[in-house]
Amino acid sequence: MEEEASYTGVTIVFTFGRALSTEPMIAASREWLVTNGIGGYAAGTIAGTLTRSYHGLLIAALEPPLGRVLTLATLDTHVSYLGCHFDLTTHHRLGESACACRWLERWWRDGTTPVWEYALADALLERRIWMAPGANTTFIRYTVQRASAPLTIRLDALATARDHHTVAQVGEIALQVETINNGLRIGPMISGHSLRLLSERAPWKPLGGWLTDLYLAGEDERGQPATDNLRRVGRLTVTLSTGESLLVVATTEQTATLDADAAWSERARYEAELLSRIEWIDDPVVHQLALAADQFIVDRPLDTGLRGRTIIAGYPWFTDWGRDTMISLPGLTIPTRRPEVAASVLRTFARFVDQGMLPNRFPDEGVAPEYNTADATLWFFEAIRAHHAAFGDDDLIAELFPLLEEIIDWHIRGTRDGIGLDRGDGLLRAGTATTQLTWMDVRVRGWVVTPRSGKPVEINALWYNALQGMAAFARHLGKADERYTTMAAATKAGFNRFWYADGHYLYDVIDGPDGVDPTLRPNQIIAVSLPYSPLDRRRQEAVVRACARSLLTGVGLRSLTPDHPDYAPRYTGSLLARDAAYHQGTVWAWLIGPFASAWYRTTRDRNSTRRLLLPLIDHLADGCVGTIGEIFDGDPPHQPRGCFAQAWSVAEVLRVWYETEDRSEQGGNREGREERERTYECEVDGGEM
């Protein structure tokens, strides 16, 4: 990684030279991602090889932020120059060996925009790909940076109209291609949409036939269907001289600019404005994390016609999940100074609260939200608390307080799936033998992989934190707080039941079907990391030591201690095999956030806390370049797995980096912000000593 001035300001420039970009195993394992803020995206590999069903130049969100359909998959690129032919395509066909483009001189990123530079004899051809903010529109621009003679580019467009989770067979998707002004219209897509393929530089001509037996290595690794077929829909041929560009526009929108400079300026201005908000630090690492954070923030139109906001949990396959959204929100919006986004997300999810519960997820099929989570609603309280501590949004607290009171009431009397208060010990119970209500939520073919019904440790830490937060909200609004302080005291007393004296850490679940569960898992670290901890200092330190000793890796916390008989060292194989390993040893990047916060709380050592984050900052150059993935193998070398870009992974690294930053030199409303933060930190050093 090197630091360099880019169009969007000072950011990390991730550069892969010829030695890396032409090595098939490296170039096909490094991915890129661009997004449009409404759920659509484009993604691929440095090599240009399609290795996932989710790779393509325009995956359009036709029912924002969902309804994601692969439209334009790729542009096969051929160049004629000085009597030579250069084939820049790198398809991996079934039964053939993987390949990389031998002409690729350098790959790098300008902000979030991937840039390829091809050395073709004495010519240098640049290609870059970006999306229009707020539109299902992708721009692909070719620019001749140098050449001693004109060169001719031929592009063959390969398209489809399938859900991004699937693959297609030859003839399965019937696409009609018609010539229009400046290009082609290809359709029909889902919901009557069509793809328009445009260029002002040269005419597109319809093309027939298929690219068959495309081998998707990433899907094969996941045990998914791994052979795809793409329709050839059009061809464009243009001759360019030094300094000239060709812009190709792929869009499902009714309008899209063909002005390359205007399109690029819009993207650059958007990212420059994002970075201009980060007045608290001039750090390229933070700038890169801020750009990565923005990729998960998308619009969710509301039935009132208002603009709602939400968080995509992960690319390429997740939708917006209540739990992931609330855990991610502070890290995505507080360090990046985006209070309006946070408030909009909180208001959006508040509209969907039902029987005292936030929805767990909004399915990609667009059906009704699913209410099957015990923790998303409790993280909602923490997201609101963090937002108010950072930005002093009194109006939002006043607006949401009645809803929060209603949520507490539902939890006291009981709501779905056995979620309710045990008045005997002040703790929350949740779940049944067949439900999975915590973040360890895998259930496959009726098999509950990590049974946690009863009283899970992090659910009750979150419950205590929510009650203390409600008491603080009440005081701030001039209301009585006795109800919440009394309940919080009962919960804190009851939380002592989680202490596992023989192990010197916390039970994972108590009052389950089999009594207590002493399995050493990372869930207990949340009882230390939350602003209001039910543990005294001695037990906080013991929990941190236990997690550090058995669960900590450079890229997050293991979900299960390696000495447990059910420990799974690798997250590979079929869907069933991967589900069995998901929370049974697999490392989760997001958990480095709670662990680092707990470490900082018990050590007050800023430097050692930040060192915990460095391997994940290094990971910005691995996997999907410029962002942080979902999970890693439990055993070294901790290969990245799962979603290549995960919201809470990025958010938690950014949150901890921000919270350990020395902001004493900042001006603005620093004093007011520090006062609000102190208001919520009355128990940061933890109760009894």
Secondary structure, 3 states (H helix, E strand, C coil): CEEEEECCEEEEECEEEHHHHCCHHHHCCCEEEEECCCCCEEEEECCCCCCCCCCEEEEEEEECCEEEEEEEEEEEEEEEECCEEEECCCCCECCCCCCCCCCEEEEEEECCEEEEEEEECCEEEEEEEEECCCCCEEEEEEEEEECCCCEEEEEEEEEEEEECCCCCCCCCCCCEEEEECCEEEEECCHHHCCEEEECCCCCCEECCCEEEEEECHHHHHCCCCCEEEEEEEEEEEEEECCCCEEEEEEECCCCCCCCHHHHHHHHHHHHHHHHHCCCCCCCHHHHHHHHHHHCCEEEEECCCCCEEEEECCEECCCCCEHHHHHHHHHHHHCCCCCHHHHHHHHHHHHCCCECCECCCECCCCCCCCECCCCCHHHHHHHHHHHHHHHHCCHHHHHHHHHHHHHHHHHHHHCCHHHCEEECCCCEEEECCCCCCCCCCCCEECCEECCCCCEEEHHHHHHHHHHHHHHHHHHHHCCCCCHHHHHHHHHHHHHHHHHEECCCCEECCEEEECCEEECCCCHHHHHHHHCCCCCCCHHHHHHHHHHHHHHCEECCEEECCCCCCCCCCCCCCCCHHHHHHHCCCCCEEHHHHHHHHHHHHHHHCCHHHHHHCCHHHHHHHHCCECCCCCCEECCCCCCCEECCCEEHHHHHHHHHHHHHCCCCCCCCCCHHHHHHHHHHCCCCCCCCCC
